[in-house]
Amino acid sequence: MVLVTTIRPGRQHDNHREIKSVGRCEIVQSFVYLDSLINILGSCENEIRRRIQQ
């Protein structure tokens, strides 16, 4: 992924990052991050079920 920082005239302190290209990117329904289950809906229901089963 390539991020480019652009500065708009009159807004020197407002950095706007723009994604120019994405290399290998995979879209998933859910993933585990810092031992918490994250899903695309932002719901914690599946995370609670997962922790109870452990």
PDBQT receptor file of N, H, CA, C and O in Angstrom, charges set to zero:
ATOM      1  N   MET A   1       0.842  -1.162   0.000  1.00  0.00    +0.000 N 
ATOM      2  CA  MET A   1       0.000   0.000   0.000  1.00  0.00    +0.000 C 
ATOM      3  C   MET A   1       0.891   1.229   0.000  1.00  0.00    +0.000 C 
ATOM      4  O   MET A   1       1.908   1.271   0.692  1.00  0.00    +0.000 OA
ATOM      5  N   VAL A   2       0.510   2.211  -0.766  1.00  0.00    +0.000 N 
ATOM      6  H   VAL A   2      -0.317   2.177  -1.328  1.00  0.00    +0.000 HD
ATOM      7  CA  VAL A   2       1.268   3.451  -0.855  1.00  0.00    +0.000 C 
ATOM      8  C   VAL A   2       0.388   4.582  -0.346  1.00  0.00    +0.000 C 
ATOM      9  O   VAL A   2      -0.697   4.809  -0.883  1.00  0.00    +0.000 OA
ATOM     10  N   LEU A   3       0.836   5.294   0.680  1.00  0.00    +0.000 N 
ATOM     11  H   LEU A   3       1.717   5.110   1.116  1.00  0.00    +0.000 HD
ATOM     12  CA  LEU A   3       0.111   6.451   1.196  1.00  0.00    +0.000 C 
ATOM     13  C   LEU A   3       0.849   7.709   0.791  1.00  0.00    +0.000 C 
ATOM     14  O   LEU A   3       2.068   7.798   0.932  1.00  0.00    +0.000 OA
ATOM     15  N   VAL A   4       0.114   8.671   0.294  1.00  0.00    +0.000 N 
ATOM     16  H   VAL A   4      -0.877   8.599   0.180  1.00  0.00    +0.000 HD
ATOM     17  CA  VAL A   4       0.706   9.926  -0.137  1.00  0.00    +0.000 C 
ATOM     18  C   VAL A   4       0.107  11.048   0.705  1.00  0.00    +0.000 C 
ATOM     19  O   VAL A   4      -1.114  11.150   0.821  1.00  0.00    +0.000 OA
ATOM     20  N   THR A   5       0.952  11.884   1.289  1.00  0.00    +0.000 N 
ATOM     21  H   THR A   5       1.944  11.801   1.195  1.00  0.00    +0.000 HD
ATOM     22  CA  THR A   5       0.480  13.021   2.072  1.00  0.00    +0.000 C 
ATOM     23  C   THR A   5       0.465  14.252   1.182  1.00  0.00    +0.000 C 
ATOM     24  O   THR A   5       1.484  14.628   0.604  1.00  0.00    +0.000 OA
ATOM     25  N   THR A   6      -0.703  14.875   1.079  1.00  0.00    +0.000 N 
ATOM     26  H   THR A   6      -1.531  14.569   1.549  1.00  0.00    +0.000 HD
ATOM     27  CA  THR A   6      -0.815  16.088   0.283  1.00  0.00    +0.000 C 
ATOM     28  C   THR A   6      -1.200  17.241   1.197  1.00  0.00    +0.000 C 
ATOM     29  O   THR A   6      -1.913  17.049   2.183  1.00  0.00    +0.000 OA
ATOM     30  N   ILE A   7      -0.733  18.424   0.873  1.00  0.00    +0.000 N 
ATOM     31  H   ILE A   7      -0.154  18.581   0.073  1.00  0.00    +0.000 HD
ATOM     32  CA  ILE A   7      -1.070  19.623   1.646  1.00  0.00    +0.000 C 
ATOM     33  C   ILE A   7      -1.849  20.561   0.734  1.00  0.00    +0.000 C 
ATOM     34  O   ILE A   7      -1.358  20.986  -0.312  1.00  0.00    +0.000 OA
ATOM     35  N   ARG A   8      -3.066  20.875   1.150  1.00  0.00    +0.000 N 
ATOM     36  H   ARG A   8      -3.465  20.530   1.999  1.00  0.00    +0.000 HD
ATOM     37  CA  ARG A   8      -3.908  21.760   0.354  1.00  0.00    +0.000 C 
ATOM     38  C   ARG A   8      -3.552  23.218   0.643  1.00  0.00    +0.000 C 
ATOM     39  O   ARG A   8      -3.206  23.556   1.775  1.00  0.00    +0.000 OA
ATOM     40  N   PRO A   9      -3.632  24.076  -0.359  1.00  0.00    +0.000 N 
ATOM     41  CA  PRO A   9      -3.303  25.495  -0.157  1.00  0.00    +0.000 C 
ATOM     42  C   PRO A   9      -4.161  26.100   0.955  1.00  0.00    +0.000 C 
ATOM     43  O   PRO A   9      -5.371  25.877   1.007  1.00  0.00    +0.000 OA
ATOM     44  N   GLY A  10      -3.526  26.864   1.840  1.00  0.00    +0.000 N 
ATOM     45  H   GLY A  10      -2.544  27.045   1.798  1.00  0.00    +0.000 HD
ATOM     46  CA  GLY A  10      -4.237  27.516   2.919  1.00  0.00    +0.000 C 
ATOM     47  C   GLY A  10      -4.492  26.620   4.119  1.00  0.00    +0.000 C 
ATOM     48  O   GLY A  10      -5.032  27.078   5.126  1.00  0.00    +0.000 OA
ATOM     49  N   ARG A  11      -4.115  25.359   4.030  1.00  0.00    +0.000 N 
ATOM     50  H   ARG A  11      -3.676  24.988   3.212  1.00  0.00    +0.000 HD
ATOM     51  CA  ARG A  11      -4.340  24.421   5.131  1.00  0.00    +0.000 C 
ATOM     52  C   ARG A  11      -3.060  23.625   5.371  1.00  0.00    +0.000 C 
ATOM     53  O   ARG A  11      -3.049  22.404   5.217  1.00  0.00    +0.000 OA
ATOM     54  N   GLN A  12      -2.007  24.299   5.740  1.00  0.00    +0.000 N 
ATOM     55  H   GLN A  12      -2.016  25.291   5.866  1.00  0.00    +0.000 HD
ATOM     56  CA  GLN A  12      -0.706  23.673   5.895  1.00  0.00    +0.000 C 
ATOM     57  C   GLN A  12      -0.687  22.601   6.975  1.00  0.00    +0.000 C 
ATOM     58  O   GLN A  12       0.115  21.671   6.895  1.00  0.00    +0.000 OA
ATOM     59  N   HIS A  13      -1.544  22.704   7.977  1.00  0.00    +0.000 N 
ATOM     60  H   HIS A  13      -2.196  23.460   8.042  1.00  0.00    +0.000 HD
ATOM     61  CA  HIS A  13      -1.527  21.748   9.079  1.00  0.00    +0.000 C 
ATOM     62  C   HIS A  13      -2.553  20.633   8.910  1.00  0.00    +0.000 C 
ATOM     63  O   HIS A  13      -2.692  19.791   9.798  1.00  0.00    +0.000 OA
ATOM     64  N   ASP A  14      -3.267  20.607   7.802  1.00  0.00    +0.000 N 
ATOM     65  H   ASP A  14      -3.155  21.290   7.081  1.00  0.00    +0.000 HD
ATOM     66  CA  ASP A  14      -4.290  19.588   7.557  1.00  0.00    +0.000 C 
ATOM     67  C   ASP A  14      -3.740  18.574   6.557  1.00  0.00    +0.000 C 
ATOM     68  O   ASP A  14      -3.935  18.721   5.351  1.00  0.00    +0.000 OA
ATOM     69  N   ASN A  15      -3.056  17.551   7.054  1.00  0.00    +0.000 N 
ATOM     70  H   ASN A  15      -2.897  17.432   8.034  1.00  0.00    +0.000 HD
ATOM     71  CA  ASN A  15      -2.500  16.528   6.173  1.00  0.00    +0.000 C 
ATOM     72  C   ASN A  15      -3.603  15.575   5.743  1.00  0.00    +0.000 C 
ATOM     73  O   ASN A  15      -4.330  15.040   6.580  1.00  0.00    +0.000 OA
ATOM     74  N   HIS A  16      -3.724  15.368   4.463  1.00  0.00    +0.000 N 
ATOM     75  H   HIS A  16      -3.134  15.802   3.784  1.00  0.00    +0.000 HD
ATOM     76  CA  HIS A  16      -4.744  14.486   3.899  1.00  0.00    +0.000 C 
ATOM     77  C   HIS A  16      -4.036  13.296   3.269  1.00  0.00    +0.000 C 
ATOM     78  O   HIS A  16      -3.294  13.451   2.299  1.00  0.00    +0.000 OA
ATOM     79  N   ARG A  17      -4.267  12.101   3.826  1.00  0.00    +0.000 N 
ATOM     80  H   ARG A  17      -4.869  11.975   4.614  1.00  0.00    +0.000 HD
ATOM     81  CA  ARG A  17      -3.624  10.912   3.263  1.00  0.00    +0.000 C 
ATOM     82  C   ARG A  17      -4.555  10.273   2.253  1.00  0.00    +0.000 C 
ATOM     83  O   ARG A  17      -5.757  10.136   2.480  1.00  0.00    +0.000 OA
ATOM     84  N   GLU A  18      -3.980   9.896   1.158  1.00  0.00    +0.000 N 
ATOM     85  H   GLU A  18      -3.003  10.007   0.974  1.00  0.00    +0.000 HD
ATOM     86  CA  GLU A  18      -4.746   9.357   0.055  1.00  0.00    +0.000 C 
ATOM     87  C   GLU A  18      -4.114   8.030  -0.360  1.00  0.00    +0.000 C 
ATOM     88  O   GLU A  18      -2.897   7.958  -0.532  1.00  0.00    +0.000 OA
ATOM     89  N   ILE A  19      -4.909   6.996  -0.521  1.00  0.00    +0.000 N 
ATOM     90  H   ILE A  19      -5.897   7.055  -0.381  1.00  0.00    +0.000 HD
ATOM     91  CA  ILE A  19      -4.387   5.692  -0.943  1.00  0.00    +0.000 C 
ATOM     92  C   ILE A  19      -4.292   5.698  -2.463  1.00  0.00    +0.000 C 
ATOM     93  O   ILE A  19      -5.299   5.817  -3.161  1.00  0.00    +0.000 OA
ATOM     94  N   LYS A  20      -3.073   5.569  -2.961  1.00  0.00    +0.000 N 
ATOM     95  H   LYS A  20      -2.255   5.473  -2.394  1.00  0.00    +0.000 HD
ATOM     96  CA  LYS A  20      -2.848   5.556  -4.401  1.00  0.00    +0.000 C 
ATOM     97  C   LYS A  20      -2.983   4.151  -4.979  1.00  0.00    +0.000 C 
ATOM     98  O   LYS A  20      -3.528   3.976  -6.069  1.00  0.00    +0.000 OA
ATOM     99  N   SER A  21      -2.487   3.148  -4.250  1.00  0.00    +0.000 N 
ATOM    100  H   SER A  21      -2.044   3.290  -3.365  1.00  0.00    +0.000 HD
ATOM    101  CA  SER A  21      -2.599   1.777  -4.739  1.00  0.00    +0.000 C 
ATOM    102  C   SER A  21      -2.543   0.820  -3.559  1.00  0.00    +0.000 C 
ATOM    103  O   SER A  21      -1.955   1.121  -2.521  1.00  0.00    +0.000 OA
ATOM    104  N   VAL A  22      -3.153  -0.315  -3.737  1.00  0.00    +0.000 N 
ATOM    105  H   VAL A  22      -3.630  -0.560  -4.581  1.00  0.00    +0.000 HD
ATOM    106  CA  VAL A  22      -3.158  -1.350  -2.709  1.00  0.00    +0.000 C 
ATOM    107  C   VAL A  22      -2.576  -2.604  -3.337  1.00  0.00    +0.000 C 
ATOM    108  O   VAL A  22      -3.035  -3.066  -4.382  1.00  0.00    +0.000 OA
ATOM    109  N   GLY A  23      -1.557  -3.146  -2.682  1.00  0.00    +0.000 N 
ATOM    110  H   GLY A  23      -1.184  -2.770  -1.834  1.00  0.00    +0.000 HD
ATOM    111  CA  GLY A  23      -0.938  -4.368  -3.187  1.00  0.00    +0.000 C 
ATOM    112  C   GLY A  23      -1.833  -5.558  -2.917  1.00  0.00    +0.000 C 
ATOM    113  O   GLY A  23      -2.969  -5.613  -3.388  1.00  0.00    +0.000 OA
ATOM    114  N   ARG A  24      -1.327  -6.498  -2.167  1.00  0.00    +0.000 N 
ATOM    115  H   ARG A  24      -0.404  -6.454  -1.784  1.00  0.00    +0.000 HD
ATOM    116  CA  ARG A  24      -2.100  -7.690  -1.837  1.00  0.00    +0.000 C 
ATOM    117  C   ARG A  24      -3.016  -7.369  -0.664  1.00  0.00    +0.000 C 
ATOM    118  O   ARG A  24      -2.554  -7.176   0.461  1.00  0.00    +0.000 OA
ATOM    119  N   CYS A  25      -4.291  -7.315  -0.929  1.00  0.00    +0.000 N 
ATOM    120  H   CYS A  25      -4.666  -7.472  -1.843  1.00  0.00    +0.000 HD
ATOM    121  CA  CYS A  25      -5.271  -6.972   0.096  1.00  0.00    +0.000 C 
ATOM    122  C   CYS A  25      -6.373  -8.020   0.069  1.00  0.00    +0.000 C 
ATOM    123  O   CYS A  25      -6.874  -8.376  -0.997  1.00  0.00    +0.000 OA
ATOM    124  N   GLU A  26      -6.744  -8.507   1.234  1.00  0.00    +0.000 N 
ATOM    125  H   GLU A  26      -6.337  -8.218   2.100  1.00  0.00    +0.000 HD
ATOM    126  CA  GLU A  26      -7.789  -9.517   1.326  1.00  0.00    +0.000 C 
ATOM    127  C   GLU A  26      -8.916  -8.971   2.188  1.00  0.00    +0.000 C 
ATOM    128  O   GLU A  26      -8.676  -8.481   3.292  1.00  0.00    +0.000 OA
ATOM    129  N   ILE A  27     -10.131  -9.051   1.693  1.00  0.00    +0.000 N 
ATOM    130  H   ILE A  27     -10.325  -9.449   0.796  1.00  0.00    +0.000 HD
ATOM    131  CA  ILE A  27     -11.298  -8.604   2.446  1.00  0.00    +0.000 C 
ATOM    132  C   ILE A  27     -11.865  -9.808   3.184  1.00  0.00    +0.000 C 
ATOM    133  O   ILE A  27     -12.159 -10.837   2.577  1.00  0.00    +0.000 OA
ATOM    134  N   VAL A  28     -12.018  -9.672   4.500  1.00  0.00    +0.000 N 
ATOM    135  H   VAL A  28     -11.779  -8.835   4.993  1.00  0.00    +0.000 HD
ATOM    136  CA  VAL A  28     -12.513 -10.765   5.333  1.00  0.00    +0.000 C 
ATOM    137  C   VAL A  28     -13.732 -10.302   6.115  1.00  0.00    +0.000 C 
ATOM    138  O   VAL A  28     -13.960  -9.103   6.280  1.00  0.00    +0.000 OA
ATOM    139  N   GLN A  29     -14.510 -11.263   6.593  1.00  0.00    +0.000 N 
ATOM    140  H   GLN A  29     -14.325 -12.236   6.459  1.00  0.00    +0.000 HD
ATOM    141  CA  GLN A  29     -15.693 -10.961   7.397  1.00  0.00    +0.000 C 
ATOM    142  C   GLN A  29     -15.326 -10.677   8.846  1.00  0.00    +0.000 C 
ATOM    143  O   GLN A  29     -15.977  -9.870   9.511  1.00  0.00    +0.000 OA
ATOM    144  N   SER A  30     -14.268 -11.351   9.341  1.00  0.00    +0.000 N 
ATOM    145  H   SER A  30     -13.740 -12.006   8.802  1.00  0.00    +0.000 HD
ATOM    146  CA  SER A  30     -13.831 -11.150  10.723  1.00  0.00    +0.000 C 
ATOM    147  C   SER A  30     -12.373 -11.557  10.855  1.00  0.00    +0.000 C 
ATOM    148  O   SER A  30     -11.842 -12.297  10.027  1.00  0.00    +0.000 OA
ATOM    149  N   PHE A  31     -11.722 -11.053  11.928  1.00  0.00    +0.000 N 
ATOM    150  H   PHE A  31     -12.152 -10.451  12.600  1.00  0.00    +0.000 HD
ATOM    151  CA  PHE A  31     -10.338 -11.411  12.219  1.00  0.00    +0.000 C 
ATOM    152  C   PHE A  31     -10.069 -11.157  13.691  1.00  0.00    +0.000 C 
ATOM    153  O   PHE A  31     -10.806 -10.424  14.350  1.00  0.00    +0.000 OA
ATOM    154  N   VAL A  32      -8.998 -11.776  14.207  1.00  0.00    +0.000 N 
ATOM    155  H   VAL A  32      -8.399 -12.372  13.671  1.00  0.00    +0.000 HD
ATOM    156  CA  VAL A  32      -8.622 -11.595  15.603  1.00  0.00    +0.000 C 
ATOM    157  C   VAL A  32      -7.488 -10.581  15.663  1.00  0.00    +0.000 C 
ATOM    158  O   VAL A  32      -6.473 -10.729  14.983  1.00  0.00    +0.000 OA
ATOM    159  N   TYR A  33      -7.669  -9.545  16.486  1.00  0.00    +0.000 N 
ATOM    160  H   TYR A  33      -8.494  -9.425  17.039  1.00  0.00    +0.000 HD
ATOM    161  CA  TYR A  33      -6.674  -8.494  16.664  1.00  0.00    +0.000 C 
ATOM    162  C   TYR A  33      -6.549  -8.219  18.153  1.00  0.00    +0.000 C 
ATOM    163  O   TYR A  33      -7.541  -7.921  18.818  1.00  0.00    +0.000 OA
ATOM    164  N   LEU A  34      -5.332  -8.318  18.678  1.00  0.00    +0.000 N 
ATOM    165  H   LEU A  34      -4.526  -8.560  18.138  1.00  0.00    +0.000 HD
ATOM    166  CA  LEU A  34      -5.075  -8.126  20.102  1.00  0.00    +0.000 C 
ATOM    167  C   LEU A  34      -6.014  -8.981  20.949  1.00  0.00    +0.000 C 
ATOM    168  O   LEU A  34      -6.564  -8.525  21.952  1.00  0.00    +0.000 OA
ATOM    169  N   ASP A  35      -6.184 -10.228  20.522  1.00  0.00    +0.000 N 
ATOM    170  H   ASP A  35      -5.737 -10.599  19.707  1.00  0.00    +0.000 HD
ATOM    171  CA  ASP A  35      -6.997 -11.240  21.204  1.00  0.00    +0.000 C 
ATOM    172  C   ASP A  35      -8.484 -10.888  21.261  1.00  0.00    +0.000 C 
ATOM    173  O   ASP A  35      -9.202 -11.397  22.121  1.00  0.00    +0.000 OA
ATOM    174  N   SER A  36      -8.951 -10.032  20.366  1.00  0.00    +0.000 N 
ATOM    175  H   SER A  36      -8.368  -9.618  19.667  1.00  0.00    +0.000 HD
ATOM    176  CA  SER A  36     -10.377  -9.719  20.274  1.00  0.00    +0.000 C 
ATOM    177  C   SER A  36     -10.848  -9.993  18.859  1.00  0.00    +0.000 C 
ATOM    178  O   SER A  36     -10.165  -9.664  17.889  1.00  0.00    +0.000 OA
ATOM    179  N   LEU A  37     -12.026 -10.602  18.750  1.00  0.00    +0.000 N 
ATOM    180  H   LEU A  37     -12.580 -10.869  19.538  1.00  0.00    +0.000 HD
ATOM    181  CA  LEU A  37     -12.600 -10.903  17.445  1.00  0.00    +0.000 C 
ATOM    182  C   LEU A  37     -13.263  -9.647  16.891  1.00  0.00    +0.000 C 
ATOM    183  O   LEU A  37     -14.178  -9.099  17.505  1.00  0.00    +0.000 OA
ATOM    184  N   ILE A  38     -12.804  -9.200  15.744  1.00  0.00    +0.000 N 
ATOM    185  H   ILE A  38     -12.060  -9.646  15.245  1.00  0.00    +0.000 HD
ATOM    186  CA  ILE A  38     -13.323  -8.001  15.094  1.00  0.00    +0.000 C 
ATOM    187  C   ILE A  38     -14.099  -8.447  13.862  1.00  0.00    +0.000 C 
ATOM    188  O   ILE A  38     -13.599  -9.251  13.075  1.00  0.00    +0.000 OA
ATOM    189  N   ASN A  39     -15.325  -7.931  13.686  1.00  0.00    +0.000 N 
ATOM    190  H   ASN A  39     -15.731  -7.278  14.325  1.00  0.00    +0.000 HD
ATOM    191  CA  ASN A  39     -16.067  -8.257  12.471  1.00  0.00    +0.000 C 
ATOM    192  C   ASN A  39     -16.485  -6.980  11.753  1.00  0.00    +0.000 C 
ATOM    193  O   ASN A  39     -16.330  -5.878  12.280  1.00  0.00    +0.000 OA
ATOM    194  N   ILE A  40     -17.012  -7.141  10.556  1.00  0.00    +0.000 N 
ATOM    195  H   ILE A  40     -17.137  -8.036  10.128  1.00  0.00    +0.000 HD
ATOM    196  CA  ILE A  40     -17.322  -5.967   9.739  1.00  0.00    +0.000 C 
ATOM    197  C   ILE A  40     -18.514  -5.177  10.261  1.00  0.00    +0.000 C 
ATOM    198  O   ILE A  40     -18.696  -4.017   9.888  1.00  0.00    +0.000 OA
ATOM    199  N   LEU A  41     -19.326  -5.787  11.116  1.00  0.00    +0.000 N 
ATOM    200  H   LEU A  41     -19.178  -6.728  11.419  1.00  0.00    +0.000 HD
ATOM    201  CA  LEU A  41     -20.493  -5.099  11.653  1.00  0.00    +0.000 C 
ATOM    202  C   LEU A  41     -20.193  -4.325  12.928  1.00  0.00    +0.000 C 
ATOM    203  O   LEU A  41     -20.982  -3.477  13.344  1.00  0.00    +0.000 OA
ATOM    204  N   GLY A  42     -19.056  -4.614  13.546  1.00  0.00    +0.000 N 
ATOM    205  H   GLY A  42     -18.415  -5.303  13.207  1.00  0.00    +0.000 HD
ATOM    206  CA  GLY A  42     -18.710  -3.960  14.796  1.00  0.00    +0.000 C 
ATOM    207  C   GLY A  42     -19.429  -4.550  15.997  1.00  0.00    +0.000 C 
ATOM    208  O   GLY A  42     -19.384  -3.985  17.089  1.00  0.00    +0.000 OA
ATOM    209  N   SER A  43     -20.085  -5.673  15.802  1.00  0.00    +0.000 N 
ATOM    210  H   SER A  43     -20.121  -6.132  14.914  1.00  0.00    +0.000 HD
ATOM    211  CA  SER A  43     -20.825  -6.324  16.881  1.00  0.00    +0.000 C 
ATOM    212  C   SER A  43     -19.874  -7.097  17.787  1.00  0.00    +0.000 C 
ATOM    213  O   SER A  43     -18.864  -7.622  17.319  1.00  0.00    +0.000 OA
ATOM    214  N   CYS A  44     -20.186  -7.171  19.076  1.00  0.00    +0.000 N 
ATOM    215  H   CYS A  44     -21.007  -6.745  19.456  1.00  0.00    +0.000 HD
ATOM    216  CA  CYS A  44     -19.352  -7.928  20.011  1.00  0.00    +0.000 C 
ATOM    217  C   CYS A  44     -19.980  -9.282  20.362  1.00  0.00    +0.000 C 
ATOM    218  O   CYS A  44     -19.439 -10.015  21.190  1.00  0.00    +0.000 OA
ATOM    219  N   GLU A  45     -21.096  -9.614  19.750  1.00  0.00    +0.000 N 
ATOM    220  H   GLU A  45     -21.536  -9.019  19.077  1.00  0.00    +0.000 HD
ATOM    221  CA  GLU A  45     -21.800 -10.865  20.041  1.00  0.00    +0.000 C 
ATOM    222  C   GLU A  45     -20.926 -12.090  19.790  1.00  0.00    +0.000 C 
ATOM    223  O   GLU A  45     -20.859 -12.980  20.639  1.00  0.00    +0.000 OA
ATOM    224  N   ASN A  46     -20.261 -12.152  18.649  1.00  0.00    +0.000 N 
ATOM    225  H   ASN A  46     -20.315 -11.429  17.960  1.00  0.00    +0.000 HD
ATOM    226  CA  ASN A  46     -19.397 -13.294  18.335  1.00  0.00    +0.000 C 
ATOM    227  C   ASN A  46     -18.178 -13.348  19.250  1.00  0.00    +0.000 C 
ATOM    228  O   ASN A  46     -17.697 -14.433  19.577  1.00  0.00    +0.000 OA
ATOM    229  N   GLU A  47     -17.676 -12.191  19.664  1.00  0.00    +0.000 N 
ATOM    230  H   GLU A  47     -18.067 -11.309  19.399  1.00  0.00    +0.000 HD
ATOM    231  CA  GLU A  47     -16.536 -12.139  20.588  1.00  0.00    +0.000 C 
ATOM    232  C   GLU A  47     -16.933 -12.718  21.941  1.00  0.00    +0.000 C 
ATOM    233  O   GLU A  47     -16.159 -13.464  22.541  1.00  0.00    +0.000 OA
ATOM    234  N   ILE A  48     -18.105 -12.393  22.421  1.00  0.00    +0.000 N 
ATOM    235  H   ILE A  48     -18.733 -11.787  21.934  1.00  0.00    +0.000 HD
ATOM    236  CA  ILE A  48     -18.579 -12.932  23.702  1.00  0.00    +0.000 C 
ATOM    237  C   ILE A  48     -18.729 -14.442  23.613  1.00  0.00    +0.000 C 
ATOM    238  O   ILE A  48     -18.300 -15.159  24.517  1.00  0.00    +0.000 OA
ATOM    239  N   ARG A  49     -19.329 -14.930  22.545  1.00  0.00    +0.000 N 
ATOM    240  H   ARG A  49     -19.677 -14.347  21.811  1.00  0.00    +0.000 HD
ATOM    241  CA  ARG A  49     -19.480 -16.387  22.355  1.00  0.00    +0.000 C 
ATOM    242  C   ARG A  49     -18.123 -17.081  22.292  1.00  0.00    +0.000 C 
ATOM    243  O   ARG A  49     -17.938 -18.148  22.876  1.00  0.00    +0.000 OA
ATOM    244  N   ARG A  50     -17.182 -16.477  21.588  1.00  0.00    +0.000 N 
ATOM    245  H   ARG A  50     -17.332 -15.609  21.113  1.00  0.00    +0.000 HD
ATOM    246  CA  ARG A  50     -15.848 -17.067  21.453  1.00  0.00    +0.000 C 
ATOM    247  C   ARG A  50     -15.160 -17.170  22.812  1.00  0.00    +0.000 C 
ATOM    248  O   ARG A  50     -14.535 -18.187  23.109  1.00  0.00    +0.000 OA
ATOM    249  N   ARG A  51     -15.265 -16.148  23.624  1.00  0.00    +0.000 N 
ATOM    250  H   ARG A  51     -15.772 -15.321  23.382  1.00  0.00    +0.000 HD
ATOM    251  CA  ARG A  51     -14.622 -16.167  24.944  1.00  0.00    +0.000 C 
ATOM    252  C   ARG A  51     -15.286 -17.155  25.893  1.00  0.00    +0.000 C 
ATOM    253  O   ARG A  51     -14.602 -17.772  26.710  1.00  0.00    +0.000 OA
ATOM    254  N   ILE A  52     -16.589 -17.318  25.805  1.00  0.00    +0.000 N 
ATOM    255  H   ILE A  52     -17.145 -16.817  25.142  1.00  0.00    +0.000 HD
ATOM    256  CA  ILE A  52     -17.287 -18.286  26.656  1.00  0.00    +0.000 C 
ATOM    257  C   ILE A  52     -16.855 -19.702  26.303  1.00  0.00    +0.000 C 
ATOM    258  O   ILE A  52     -16.713 -20.540  27.194  1.00  0.00    +0.000 OA
ATOM    259  N   GLN A  53     -16.642 -19.987  25.017  1.00  0.00    +0.000 N 
ATOM    260  H   GLN A  53     -16.757 -19.306  24.294  1.00  0.00    +0.000 HD
ATOM    261  CA  GLN A  53     -16.252 -21.328  24.573  1.00  0.00    +0.000 C 
ATOM    262  C   GLN A  53     -14.829 -21.674  24.965  1.00  0.00    +0.000 C 
ATOM    263  O   GLN A  53     -14.496 -22.858  25.032  1.00  0.00    +0.000 OA
ATOM    264  N   GLN A  54     -13.983 -20.704  25.224  1.00  0.00    +0.000 N 
ATOM    265  H   GLN A  54     -14.254 -19.743  25.169  1.00  0.00    +0.000 HD
ATOM    266  CA  GLN A  54     -12.578 -20.992  25.539  1.00  0.00    +0.000 C 
ATOM    267  C   GLN A  54     -12.411 -21.559  26.901  1.00  0.00    +0.000 C 
ATOM    268  O   GLN A  54     -11.290 -21.854  27.314  1.00  0.00    +0.000 OA
TER     269      GLN A  54
